[in-house]
Amino acid sequence: MNTVTLSSNYQLEFPKNISETYGLEAGDTFEFISYNNRIELIPLRPMKKMKGIFQGIDTNIMREDDRI
């Protein structure tokens, strides 16, 4: 488990392995979502950075007979 501590300046520092896994960089922007008793951080990415993220995805889907 990765844990972080909120600093006296209300800052969090991401563990290195998390930053590397998700490609986080200094200055990245996040959206905070409060859900029940939990906080989720969603990185906000510019559309240009999203290019190619679905490369190789399988687009074949089973459709119901009335959808063909």
C-alpha positions in Angstrom: 0.0 0.0 0.0 1.2 3.5 -0.8 0.6 6.1 1.8 1.2 9.8 1.8 1.0 12.5 4.4 -0.7 15.9 4.0 1.9 18.6 4.7 1.3 21.7 6.8 0.9 23.5 3.4 -1.9 21.1 2.5 0.2 19.4 -0.2 0.5 15.7 -1.1 3.4 14.1 -2.8 2.7 11.1 -5.0 5.0 8.1 -4.5 7.4 7.7 -7.4 6.0 4.4 -8.6 2.5 5.9 -8.9 3.8 9.0 -10.7 5.8 6.8 -13.2 2.9 4.3 -13.7 0.4 7.0 -14.6 2.8 9.4 -16.2 2.2 12.2 -13.7 4.3 15.3 -13.9 4.8 18.4 -11.9 2.1 20.9 -12.7 -0.5 18.3 -13.7 -4.1 19.2 -12.8 -6.5 17.0 -11.0 -10.2 16.9 -10.3 -11.2 15.9 -6.7 -14.3 13.8 -6.4 -15.8 13.2 -3.0 -17.7 9.9 -2.9 -19.2 8.6 0.3 -16.2 8.4 2.7 -13.5 8.6 0.0 -11.7 11.1 -2.1 -10.8 10.3 -5.7 -8.2 12.3 -7.8 -8.8 12.3 -11.5 -5.9 13.6 -13.7 -7.2 16.1 -16.2 -5.4 15.6 -19.5 -5.3 17.8 -22.6 -6.8 16.1 -25.7 -3.4 16.1 -27.4 -2.0 13.9 -24.6 -4.8 11.4 -25.0 -3.9 10.6 -28.6 -3.3 6.9 -29.0 -4.5 5.7 -25.6 -7.0 3.3 -27.2 -4.5 2.0 -29.8 -5.1 -1.8 -30.2 -8.5 -1.8 -28.5 -10.8 -4.6 -29.7 -13.8 -2.8 -31.4 -15.7 -6.0 -32.2 -18.8 -6.2 -30.1 -21.7 -8.6 -30.0 -24.8 -6.9 -31.0 -28.4 -8.0 -30.3 -30.3 -9.0 -33.4 -32.4 -5.8 -33.5 -29.2 -3.6 -33.5 -27.6 -5.0 -36.7 
